[in-house]
Amino acid sequence: MSGKKRKGNAAHSSDTGPGEDLDNEDDDEATEIVVGPDLEPAPPPPTPSEILARNTDPQGRAVLGALYRIKKGDTPIGICREALFGTREGPMEPWMWQAARDLLVRIDCGPWNQALYAVPLDEMMEGHAEIDSYFTKKGVSFYPVYKDNEKRILAGLPPTSSKGGSHAFLWIPMINLDILDKDGVVTTEGMNYPDTEEGLGGSMIDPPPEVINFGFEEVSGDEVGCDLPEGDFRRSVVQG
């Protein structure tokens, strides 16, 4: 009850004697009691599972601006088609194929993805390397060669770039849908998270700060990301 005031008169004794003034001058002034604001307990910080729930599709689909676990049988263009157009089936016009290729480049060039999953082009699927080679010499493998970073995060551990037997749990960047609808061009231009108390929110080519804040146990290199038409996303990642 912030700033609320309660007023009341001073109590009189029930055995006041005769002739005593019950309405003395002191009682004419009400006693003012100020009640301070209630202190609400701070909400608990979100759990890793709550953070992942906010940043993954509940049906496990590949969608823009979300984490996605690569599954057996997935192809790079297939998940990009699903993220952009909602399906992996049916024919695509030439501009749609190019859009899927351009999204794949941004998946591979995202600094967070590269920090955890970067492998040389010759270790990626046939055709994948050809798409990326103009912008970068490394990208995300679709083979099960990584630690299970989804399981690590849920267990309260930071993700790692160490080798293992699981598929990548990667980030699919959020692109500018207005530009895609208008010009058929895939770009992350203008797609940024709100600024935080700690600093800039960052580009949506990477996951949001709450995911970045999981940190890294081990990363594959100091400089990650690449220079794209909408900006130079190369930056350093602090190794844990």
Buried (B, 14 or more C-beta within 10 A) or exposed (E): EEEEEEEEEEEEEEEEEEEEEEEEEEBEEEEEEEEEEEEEEEEEEEEBEEBBEEBBBEEEBBBBBBBBBBEEEBBBBBBBBBBBBEEBEEEBEEEBBBBBBBBBBBBBBBBBBBBBBBBEBEBBBEEBBEBBEEBBEBBBBBBBBBBBBBEBBBEEBBBBBBEBEBBBBBBBBBBBEEBBEEEBBBBBBEBBBEEEEEEEBBBBBBBBBBBBEBEBBBBBEEEBBBEBEBEEBBBEBEBE
